[in-house]
Amino acid sequence: MGFLPTRNFRASTFEAADNLSGANLRENYTVRNKGCYNCPVGCSRYCRVDEGEYAGTAGEGPEYESISAFASKCGNSNVEAVLRANELCNDYGLDTISTGNVLAWGMECLERGILSSRDLDGEDLRFGNHRAMLAMIHRIAHREGGGDLLAEGAPRAARRIGGEDLVVHSKGLDYPAVDVRGTKGMALSFAVSPRGGDHLKGLCLYEVAPDVYAEAIQQELGIDVGDRFWLRYETKARLMAWQEDWHCVVDSLGLCKLEGIALKPLGPRHFHGLLTAATGWSGTLEDLRTVGERIWNQERLFNIREGLGKKDDYPPRRLMREPIPDGPSRGERLDPADYEGLLLEYYRLRGWDEESGRPLSGNLLRLGLEEPE
């Protein structure tokens, strides 16, 4: 579809994508499926490399996000190196998205002369160099040499040495494996998320597969989602707010989003039925969504207290300024005026002040929340 982040978001298609496909992983590296405790779905997997340079690599994953982080974002076509990077991050306790993003940022900084090979302990950390990528993961984990800088993460490292325009993040959290220039509703979702560029606060598969989900959304919300390029404020903003509320509910119930909100046969009514059956709670489906809305506003109030506001609800400058250069989403970017209209519509739906992004008193009263001091 043309929104796979590639070479630190400079492109959105990757020439080696077929080598990184699920089919290749299943045929050549997957040992068995895995799942969370007592889950019958088993959507994860255990992979192993039996021969070659990275023989002996084994572990759970990699998931889509990790593959993008260590493959397309870093310009790396070696799938076995991706498996090794995923294993290292699991062992070290490193987040694969942020680790891959800081490496990709470091690669572009080296290319542009912001970093030198000497800054990186002599490692030739260029796009596609999987050996240097793996060497730097060790240094990041131990904060050795140039790894000490990269261990800060790309947003903080950039404040120290420059290259801030090359970091794709919101509120200090790196963007996952979606180039939001090619899926406009997700641009809003990542930017307004309380913890920044987070695909788990309002993940919207409905937008990228409207042929599958359009009928369900029409029945649920009475709106036409349109395609991923179509920037209809009243539909994109409303869809994202709906998604965010229900994600809060699912998180609070300790259940899996992929088992419900992302799949057409289930959804909110499924979770409502589970809750009422387990607890005897007599609230309606709308009452349950209001619980999610209350949580979302409480998180917003926390951020307002900590100094965040409307200024922090915008996508990264790179995605606002540079169009996608090629592929199915060629020419797409986030037009500032269009995005402003989308953000204001979202604020109106949320009951937030259009100038500051602060929840209004009347909306807090409706939700039973107190105005912070």
Sequence and secondary structure as in RCSB ss.txt:
>XXXX:A:sequence
MGFLPTRNFRASTFEAADNLSGANLRENYTVRNKGCYNCPVGCSRYCRVDEGEYAGTAGEGPEYESISAFASKCG
NSNVEAVLRANELCNDYGLDTISTGNVLAWGMECLERGILSSRDLDGEDLRFGNHRAMLAMIHRIAHREGGGDLL
AEGAPRAARRIGGEDLVVHSKGLDYPAVDVRGTKGMALSFAVSPRGGDHLKGLCLYEVAPDVYAEAIQQELGIDV
GDRFWLRYETKARLMAWQEDWHCVVDSLGLCKLEGIALKPLGPRHFHGLLTAATGWSGTLEDLRTVGERIWNQER
LFNIREGLGKKDDYPPRRLMREPIPDGPSRGERLDPADYEGLLLEYYRLRGWDEESGRPLSGNLLRLGLEEPE
>XXXX:A:secstr
     BTTTTBS  TTGGGGSHHHHHHHTEEEEE STT SS  EEEEE  SSTTTT EEE   HHHHHHHTTTTT
   HHHHHHHHHHHHHHT  HHHHHHHHHHHHHHHHHTSS TTTTTT    TT HHHHHHHHHHHHHT THHHHH
TT HHHHHHHHS GGG  EETTEE  S  GGGSHHHHHHHHH TTSS TTSS  HHHH HHHHHHHHHHHH    
  TT   HHHHHHHHHHHHHHHHHHHHHT  STTTTTSTTSSHHHHHHHHHHHH     HHHHHHHHHHHHHHHH
HHHHHTT  GGGSS  HHHHHS   SSTTTT    HHHHHHHHHHHHHHHTB TTT  B HHHHHHHT     
